[in-house]
Amino acid sequence: MALYEKTASELSELLGKKEISAVELAKDVFARTKAVEDKVQGYVTVAEKAALQQAEAVDKKRAAGDTLSALAGIPIAIKDNICTKGTLTTCASKMLYNFKPPYNATVIEKLTAADAVITGKANMDEFAMGSSCENSAAHPTHNPHNLDRVPGGSSGGSAAVVAAGEAPLALGSDTGGSIRQPASFCGVVGLKPTYGAVSRYGLIAFASSLDQIGPFGRSIEDAAMLLDAVTGHDPLHDSTSVKTPFEGSLRANLNADVKGLKIGLPKEYFGEGISDAVRKNVMAAAEAYKAMGAEVFEISLPLVEYALPIYYILSSAEASSNLARFDGVKYGYRTPNAGDDITELYTKSRSEGFGAEVQRRIMLGTYVLSSGYYDAYYKKARAAQRKIREEFANAFEKCDVILTPVAPTTAYEIGSKTTNPLEMYAGDICTVSVNIAGLPGLVQPCGFDENHMPVGMQLIGPRFGEQTLLNAGLAFEQASGLKNIIAAL
């Protein structure tokens, strides 16, 4: 087995025993990247030279007998909306085509301290707005399991490079399902942490009250290892971050015993629109949990039917505010055709710099925040958000975790939904409520459809219930054998 085919946990063990070097591992991963990247197109920027330098530094530390972290020497891809000092961070947008941040995001500082090796910046839907990774100014990313299909979005590049063997781990961001849906489509593990568990400092904002950075891996242990490295209170830079009860201990406390675990199946997530393949595989996972001694029962979350409109009102409103800073004046793209007119400079720079999907959401957000419509839309959406949070809190008084599908279907063909934004938005129906409620959500493979495309399942937990989710995920992973799924390409 080639090194790129191993999980991050297996590679960490080999590095710790000095059976391989960090440079050897990095070269193997980049050789795989050169072999398949033209097909997958999962990266916006490949940072091979800098990564090899990082790997050399790790090997020197190990040779000197330094105590190193589990991530030391492990290659990790970074979504292109997470700031990396001196390395292009474009949000896959023409607006930031030349932006090299003068600072690192907090998560990058943590990975650097852990001696991880950053392989490059992964492709995404522009400014994280999309569900297919087709809305990138760079290029669309292809699903490694079928190159004619989407990898999901907006963190499609992060999921695709992990599934393709171009990196064993990756970081993404999740505003309404942007880690979980591509994890499902690409057959990898993805985890959206509790809001506040991971610092958002250096994450270029889409919707600040919903955004959260999280890990991709090819096993539950891999996801736990990466999440351990990036969680933690960041009082200096992110006032919404908090000290978590599991900080740095998730991997150490993994336990696959689910006997007596109470698992709720919300009937609203299994209704009309969910494909037979998705329903069949998720329900099979529920039966597997029963066989392991868990208690599985139906619950009801009637308010989640309103989650999608609530999400698009709130996220678009925040996007309208957050993206106002990109005006053609301070940094990034500036139109060459404005003359001396400042209004024309703003208008043309934003019209030329932002893609169609970003412009659509800015306009929607500006509308719901405008005079006369704020009370009718934005204020009501905030009130409804509180109701959904209460409904989940009540559900967790009865169950420990909630099991649902991730998306109504498996990965669809590239280009099949680009002319119908509403149909693409509907694909987020199973994921957005988690962000609205600020809860953690874990996605992992649970089977395949008739075309051998991956099907994922979603486990939702109460606030800071990541350990319970990972334990439940590990139990299913061990029972099913569904881990470390790499596309043959």
C-alpha positions as CSV (number, residue, x, y, z in Angstrom):
1,M,0.0,0.0,0.0
2,A,1.3,3.4,-1.0
3,L,1.7,6.0,1.7
4,Y,-1.1,8.2,0.3
5,E,-3.5,5.3,0.8
6,K,-3.0,5.2,4.5
7,T,-5.1,7.1,7.1
8,A,-3.6,10.0,9.0
9,S,-3.6,7.9,12.2
10,E,-1.6,5.1,10.5
11,L,0.8,7.6,9.0
12,S,1.3,9.3,12.4
13,E,2.2,6.0,13.9
14,L,4.7,5.2,11.1
15,L,6.3,8.7,11.5
16,G,6.5,8.3,15.3
17,K,8.3,5.0,14.9
18,K,10.6,6.5,12.3
19,E,9.6,3.9,9.8
20,I,9.0,6.7,7.3
21,S,10.1,10.4,7.2
22,A,8.0,13.4,6.8
23,V,9.8,14.3,3.5
24,E,9.2,10.8,2.2
25,L,5.5,11.1,3.0
26,A,5.2,14.5,1.5
27,K,6.9,13.4,-1.7
28,D,4.5,10.4,-2.0
29,V,1.4,12.6,-1.5
30,F,2.6,15.2,-4.0
31,A,3.4,12.4,-6.5
32,R,-0.2,11.3,-6.1
33,T,-1.4,14.9,-6.6
34,K,0.6,15.2,-9.8
35,A,-0.9,12.0,-11.1
36,V,-4.6,12.9,-10.4
37,E,-5.0,16.6,-9.9
38,D,-5.7,17.3,-13.6
39,K,-8.7,15.1,-13.3
40,V,-10.0,16.1,-9.9
41,Q,-8.9,19.8,-9.8
42,G,-9.3,19.9,-6.0
43,Y,-6.7,22.6,-5.4
44,V,-6.6,26.3,-6.2
45,T,-2.9,26.5,-5.1
46,V,-0.5,23.6,-4.5
47,A,2.3,24.6,-2.1
48,E,4.8,21.8,-2.7
49,K,8.0,23.8,-2.1
50,A,6.9,25.2,1.2
51,A,5.4,21.9,2.3
52,L,8.7,20.0,1.6
53,Q,10.5,22.7,3.7
54,Q,8.0,22.1,6.5
55,A,8.6,18.3,6.2
56,E,12.4,18.7,6.4
57,A,12.0,20.8,9.6
58,V,9.8,18.1,11.2
59,D,12.4,15.4,10.3
60,K,15.2,17.5,11.9
61,K,13.1,17.9,15.1
62,R,12.4,14.2,15.2
63,A,16.1,13.4,14.7
64,A,17.0,15.7,17.5
65,G,14.6,13.9,19.9
66,D,12.0,16.6,20.2
67,T,8.6,15.7,21.5
68,L,6.2,16.1,18.6
69,S,2.5,16.1,18.2
70,A,0.4,13.4,16.5
71,L,0.0,15.7,13.5
72,A,3.8,16.3,13.1
73,G,4.7,15.7,9.4
74,I,1.0,14.9,8.4
75,P,0.0,16.6,5.1
76,I,-3.1,18.8,5.4
77,A,-5.0,20.7,2.7
78,I,-6.6,24.0,3.7
79,K,-9.8,25.5,2.3
80,D,-9.1,28.6,0.3
81,N,-11.1,30.9,2.6
82,I,-8.8,30.3,5.6
83,C,-6.0,32.8,5.8
84,T,-2.4,31.6,5.3
85,K,0.3,34.2,5.7
86,G,2.1,34.9,2.5
87,T,0.1,32.2,0.5
88,L,-2.7,33.1,-1.8
89,T,-6.1,33.0,-0.1
90,T,-8.6,33.8,-2.9
91,C,-12.0,32.4,-1.7
92,A,-12.0,31.0,-5.2
93,S,-13.0,34.5,-6.4
94,K,-11.8,37.0,-8.9
95,M,-12.3,39.6,-6.2
96,L,-9.4,38.2,-4.2
97,Y,-7.3,36.8,-7.1
98,N,-4.1,38.3,-5.7
99,F,-4.7,38.4,-1.9
100,K,-1.8,37.1,0.2
101,P,-2.8,37.6,3.9
102,P,-0.3,39.3,6.2
103,Y,-1.3,36.9,9.0
104,N,-2.4,33.4,9.7
105,A,-5.8,32.2,10.8
106,T,-5.8,30.9,14.4
107,V,-6.3,27.3,13.1
108,I,-3.2,27.7,10.9
109,E,-1.2,28.9,13.9
110,K,-2.3,25.8,15.8
111,L,-1.4,23.5,12.9
112,T,2.0,25.2,12.5
113,A,2.6,24.7,16.3
114,A,1.7,21.0,15.8
115,D,4.2,20.8,12.9
116,A,1.6,19.8,10.3
117,V,2.6,20.0,6.7
118,I,0.3,22.3,4.6
119,T,-0.1,21.0,1.1
120,G,-2.0,23.9,-0.4
121,K,-5.3,25.7,-0.7
122,A,-8.3,23.6,-1.7
123,N,-10.9,24.8,-4.2
124,M,-14.4,25.9,-3.1
125,D,-17.6,27.6,-4.2
126,E,-16.8,31.3,-4.3
127,F,-16.9,32.9,-0.8
128,A,-18.3,29.5,0.4
129,M,-21.6,30.2,-1.4
130,G,-22.8,27.0,-3.1
131,S,-23.4,23.3,-2.8
132,S,-21.4,21.8,-5.7
133,C,-18.0,23.5,-6.0
134,E,-19.0,24.7,-9.5
135,N,-19.2,28.4,-8.4
136,S,-15.4,28.8,-8.3
137,A,-13.7,31.4,-10.3
138,A,-10.7,29.0,-10.7
139,H,-12.4,25.9,-12.0
140,P,-15.0,23.3,-11.0
141,T,-13.8,20.4,-8.9
142,H,-14.8,16.9,-9.9
143,N,-15.9,14.0,-7.6
144,P,-13.0,11.5,-7.5
145,H,-15.5,8.6,-7.5
146,N,-17.1,9.8,-10.8
147,L,-15.4,12.7,-12.6
148,D,-18.7,13.7,-14.3
149,R,-20.3,14.4,-10.9
150,V,-19.9,17.2,-8.3
151,P,-18.0,16.7,-5.1
152,G,-20.5,18.9,-3.2
153,G,-19.8,22.2,-1.7
154,S,-18.8,24.7,-0.7
155,S,-15.8,22.7,0.7
156,G,-15.8,20.4,-2.3
157,G,-12.1,20.8,-2.9
158,S,-11.2,19.8,0.6
159,A,-13.4,16.7,0.5
160,A,-12.2,15.7,-3.0
161,V,-8.5,15.9,-2.3
162,V,-9.0,13.6,0.8
163,A,-11.1,11.2,-1.3
164,A,-8.5,11.2,-4.1
165,G,-5.5,10.6,-1.9
166,E,-4.0,14.0,-2.5
167,A,-4.0,14.7,1.3
168,P,-5.0,12.5,4.2
169,L,-6.6,15.4,6.1
170,A,-8.1,18.7,5.2
171,L,-9.8,21.7,6.8
172,G,-13.1,23.1,5.5
173,S,-15.7,25.5,6.7
174,D,-19.4,24.8,7.2
175,T,-22.1,27.5,7.1
176,G,-25.1,25.4,6.2
177,G,-23.6,22.0,5.4
178,S,-20.5,22.9,3.5
179,I,-18.3,20.3,5.3
180,R,-21.0,17.6,5.7
181,Q,-22.5,17.5,2.2
182,P,-19.2,17.1,0.3
183,A,-18.1,14.6,2.9
184,S,-21.2,12.6,2.1
185,F,-20.8,13.0,-1.7
186,C,-17.1,12.0,-1.6
187,G,-17.3,9.2,0.9
188,V,-15.1,10.7,3.6
189,V,-15.6,11.8,7.3
190,G,-16.5,15.4,7.9
191,L,-17.4,17.1,11.2
192,K,-19.0,20.5,11.7
193,P,-18.1,21.4,15.3
194,T,-20.3,23.2,17.9
195,Y,-20.4,26.9,17.1
196,G,-17.6,28.5,19.1
197,A,-15.5,25.4,19.5
198,V,-13.0,26.5,16.8
199,S,-11.8,30.0,16.4
200,R,-13.1,31.8,13.3
201,Y,-10.2,34.3,13.3
202,G,-8.8,34.3,9.8
203,L,-11.8,32.6,8.2
204,I,-13.0,35.0,5.6
205,A,-16.6,35.5,6.7
206,F,-19.7,34.4,4.8
207,A,-22.2,34.4,7.7
208,S,-20.5,35.1,10.9
209,S,-23.1,33.6,13.2
210,L,-23.2,30.3,11.3
211,D,-19.7,29.8,10.0
212,Q,-17.5,27.1,11.6
213,I,-14.2,25.5,10.6
214,G,-14.0,21.7,10.8
215,P,-12.0,18.6,9.7
216,F,-12.1,16.1,6.9
217,G,-10.5,12.7,7.2
218,R,-10.8,9.1,6.0
219,S,-11.6,7.7,9.4
220,I,-13.3,8.8,12.6
221,E,-9.9,8.7,14.4
222,D,-8.4,11.0,11.8
223,A,-11.2,13.6,12.2
224,A,-10.8,13.5,16.0
225,M,-7.1,13.9,15.7
226,L,-7.4,17.0,13.5
227,L,-10.2,18.5,15.6
228,D,-8.1,18.1,18.7
229,A,-5.5,20.2,17.2
230,V,-7.7,23.2,16.2
231,T,-10.2,23.5,19.0
232,G,-9.9,26.0,21.8
233,H,-10.8,29.3,23.2
234,D,-9.3,32.3,21.4
235,P,-10.0,35.3,23.6
236,L,-7.6,37.6,21.8
237,H,-9.1,37.2,18.3
238,D,-12.6,35.6,18.5
239,S,-15.0,36.6,21.2
240,T,-17.5,33.9,20.1
241,S,-15.0,31.1,20.7
242,V,-15.3,29.2,24.0
243,K,-13.3,26.8,26.1
244,T,-14.7,23.4,25.2
245,P,-15.1,20.4,27.7
246,F,-13.3,18.1,25.3
247,E,-10.3,20.3,24.3
248,G,-7.5,18.2,23.0
249,S,-9.0,14.9,24.3
250,L,-11.3,13.6,21.6
251,R,-9.0,11.1,20.1
252,A,-7.7,9.8,23.4
253,N,-11.3,9.2,24.7
254,L,-12.7,7.4,21.6
255,N,-14.9,4.5,22.7
256,A,-16.9,2.3,20.3
257,D,-19.4,1.1,23.0
258,V,-22.9,2.3,22.1
259,K,-24.9,0.0,24.2
260,G,-27.8,2.0,25.7
261,L,-27.2,5.0,23.5
262,K,-30.5,6.7,22.6
263,I,-30.7,7.5,18.9
264,G,-33.5,9.6,17.5
265,L,-34.8,9.3,13.9
266,P,-36.7,12.5,13.0
267,K,-39.5,11.5,10.7
268,E,-39.3,14.9,8.9
269,Y,-35.8,14.0,7.5
270,F,-37.0,10.9,5.8
271,G,-40.0,12.2,3.9
272,E,-40.7,13.2,0.3
273,G,-37.6,14.1,-1.8
274,I,-35.2,11.7,-0.1
275,S,-34.0,9.1,-2.6
276,D,-34.5,5.4,-2.1
277,A,-30.7,4.8,-2.0
278,V,-30.2,7.4,0.7
279,R,-33.1,6.3,2.8
280,K,-32.2,2.6,2.5
281,N,-28.6,3.1,3.6
282,V,-29.3,5.4,6.5
283,M,-32.0,3.1,7.8
284,A,-29.6,0.2,7.5
285,A,-27.2,2.2,9.7
286,A,-30.0,2.6,12.2
287,E,-30.5,-1.2,12.2
288,A,-26.8,-1.7,12.7
289,Y,-27.0,0.5,15.8
290,K,-29.9,-1.6,17.2
291,A,-27.8,-4.7,16.7
292,M,-25.0,-3.1,18.7
293,G,-27.3,-2.4,21.6
294,A,-28.4,1.2,21.0
295,E,-32.0,2.3,21.5
296,V,-33.3,3.7,18.2
297,F,-36.7,5.4,18.0
298,E,-38.6,7.9,15.9
299,I,-38.8,11.5,17.0
300,S,-40.4,14.6,15.5
301,L,-38.8,18.0,14.7
302,P,-41.7,19.7,12.9
303,L,-40.0,23.2,12.8
304,V,-37.1,22.0,10.6
305,E,-39.3,22.4,7.5
306,Y,-38.7,26.2,8.0
307,A,-34.9,25.8,8.4
308,L,-34.1,26.4,4.7
309,P,-35.9,29.8,4.3
310,I,-34.6,30.8,7.7
311,Y,-31.0,29.9,6.7
312,Y,-31.1,31.7,3.4
313,I,-32.6,34.9,5.0
314,L,-30.0,35.0,7.8
315,S,-27.0,33.9,5.8
316,S,-27.7,36.2,2.9
317,A,-28.2,39.1,5.3
318,E,-24.9,38.5,6.9
319,A,-23.2,38.0,3.6
320,S,-24.5,41.3,2.4
321,S,-22.9,43.0,5.4
322,N,-19.6,41.0,5.4
323,L,-18.9,41.4,1.7
324,A,-19.4,45.1,1.7
325,R,-15.7,45.5,2.5
326,F,-14.7,44.2,-0.9
327,D,-15.1,47.6,-2.8
328,G,-12.1,47.8,-5.1
329,V,-10.3,50.3,-2.9
330,K,-8.3,48.6,-0.2
331,Y,-7.2,45.2,-1.7
332,G,-8.2,42.6,-4.2
333,Y,-9.7,43.2,-7.6
334,R,-10.2,46.8,-8.9
335,T,-11.9,47.5,-12.2
336,P,-9.6,49.3,-14.8
337,N,-12.6,51.1,-16.3
338,A,-13.8,53.4,-13.5
339,G,-12.1,56.6,-14.4
340,D,-12.3,59.2,-11.6
341,D,-15.8,58.3,-10.5
342,I,-15.8,56.6,-7.0
343,T,-19.4,55.3,-7.4
344,E,-18.5,53.7,-10.7
345,L,-15.3,52.2,-9.1
346,Y,-17.4,50.5,-6.5
347,T,-20.1,49.3,-8.9
348,K,-17.8,48.0,-11.6
349,S,-15.3,46.4,-9.2
350,R,-18.1,44.5,-7.4
351,S,-20.0,43.6,-10.6
352,E,-16.8,42.3,-12.3
353,G,-15.2,40.8,-9.2
354,F,-18.1,38.8,-7.8
355,G,-19.6,35.8,-9.5
356,A,-23.4,35.3,-10.2
357,E,-24.1,33.3,-7.1
358,V,-22.4,35.7,-4.7
359,Q,-24.2,38.7,-6.4
360,R,-27.5,36.8,-6.0
361,R,-27.0,36.3,-2.3
362,I,-25.8,39.9,-1.7
363,M,-28.9,41.2,-3.4
364,L,-31.2,38.9,-1.3
365,G,-29.4,39.9,1.9
366,T,-29.6,43.6,1.1
367,Y,-33.3,43.2,0.4
368,V,-34.2,41.5,3.7
369,L,-32.3,44.1,5.6
370,S,-33.8,47.0,3.8
371,S,-36.3,49.5,5.3
372,G,-39.8,48.0,5.2
373,Y,-38.6,44.4,4.9
374,Y,-36.4,44.0,8.0
375,D,-39.3,43.2,10.3
376,A,-41.1,41.1,7.7
377,Y,-38.1,38.8,7.0
378,Y,-34.9,39.2,9.0
379,K,-36.6,39.8,12.4
380,K,-39.0,36.9,11.9
381,A,-36.2,34.6,10.8
382,R,-34.3,35.4,14.0
383,A,-37.3,34.6,16.1
384,A,-37.8,31.3,14.2
385,Q,-34.2,30.4,14.7
386,R,-34.7,30.6,18.5
387,K,-37.7,28.2,18.1
388,I,-35.6,25.7,16.2
389,R,-32.9,25.8,18.9
390,E,-35.5,25.1,21.5
391,E,-36.9,22.2,19.5
392,F,-33.5,20.6,19.3
393,A,-32.9,21.2,23.0
394,N,-36.1,19.4,23.8
395,A,-35.3,16.5,21.5
396,F,-31.9,16.0,23.3
397,E,-33.8,15.5,26.6
398,K,-35.1,12.3,25.0
399,C,-32.1,11.1,22.9
400,D,-28.3,11.3,23.0
401,V,-27.8,11.7,19.2
402,I,-30.0,12.2,16.2
403,L,-29.5,10.2,13.0
404,T,-30.5,11.7,9.6
405,P,-29.6,11.7,5.9
406,V,-27.1,14.3,4.8
407,A,-28.6,15.2,1.4
408,P,-31.6,14.1,-0.5
409,T,-29.5,12.4,-3.1
410,T,-26.0,11.2,-3.9
411,A,-23.7,13.4,-6.0
412,Y,-25.4,14.7,-9.1
413,E,-23.9,15.4,-12.5
414,I,-21.9,18.6,-13.1
415,G,-24.0,21.3,-14.6
416,S,-27.3,19.6,-13.9
417,K,-28.5,22.2,-11.3
418,T,-26.6,25.3,-12.2
419,T,-29.6,26.8,-14.0
420,N,-32.0,26.2,-11.1
421,P,-30.6,27.8,-7.9
422,L,-33.7,26.9,-5.9
423,E,-33.3,23.2,-6.7
424,M,-29.6,23.4,-5.6
425,Y,-30.6,25.3,-2.4
426,A,-33.1,22.5,-1.6
427,G,-30.1,20.1,-1.3
428,D,-29.2,21.7,2.0
429,I,-32.5,20.8,3.7
430,C,-30.9,18.1,5.9
431,T,-27.9,20.2,7.1
432,V,-28.8,23.9,7.6
433,S,-30.8,23.3,10.8
434,V,-27.6,22.2,12.6
435,N,-25.9,25.6,11.9
436,I,-29.1,27.5,12.8
437,A,-29.0,25.7,16.2
438,G,-25.2,25.9,16.6
439,L,-24.9,22.2,17.1
440,P,-22.2,19.7,16.1
441,G,-22.8,17.4,13.1
442,L,-20.7,14.4,12.0
443,V,-21.0,12.8,8.6
444,Q,-19.4,9.5,7.6
445,P,-20.0,6.9,4.8
446,C,-22.8,4.4,5.3
447,G,-23.0,2.7,1.9
448,F,-23.3,3.2,-1.8
449,D,-26.1,3.8,-4.3
450,E,-26.8,1.7,-7.4
451,N,-24.0,3.6,-9.3
452,H,-21.5,3.0,-6.5
453,M,-21.5,6.6,-5.4
454,P,-21.0,7.1,-1.7
455,V,-24.0,7.7,0.7
456,G,-23.3,9.5,3.9
457,M,-25.2,9.6,7.2
458,Q,-25.4,12.5,9.7
459,L,-25.2,12.2,13.4
460,I,-26.3,15.4,15.2
461,G,-25.4,16.0,18.9
462,P,-26.2,18.5,21.6
463,R,-23.8,21.5,22.1
464,F,-20.3,20.2,22.7
465,G,-21.5,16.6,22.2
466,E,-18.6,15.9,19.8
467,Q,-17.2,13.1,21.9
468,T,-20.5,11.3,21.8
469,L,-20.8,11.7,18.1
470,L,-17.3,10.5,17.4
471,N,-17.8,7.5,19.7
472,A,-21.1,6.6,17.9
473,G,-19.4,7.1,14.5
474,L,-16.5,4.9,15.5
475,A,-18.9,2.1,16.5
476,F,-20.6,2.2,13.1
477,E,-17.3,2.5,11.3
478,Q,-15.9,-0.7,13.0
479,A,-19.2,-2.6,12.4
480,S,-19.5,-1.6,8.7
481,G,-15.8,-1.5,7.7
482,L,-16.6,1.7,5.8
483,K,-13.5,3.9,6.2
484,N,-10.4,5.0,4.2
485,I,-12.4,5.0,1.0
486,I,-10.1,6.3,-1.7
487,A,-11.2,6.7,-5.3
488,A,-9.3,4.6,-7.8
489,L,-9.1,7.3,-10.5
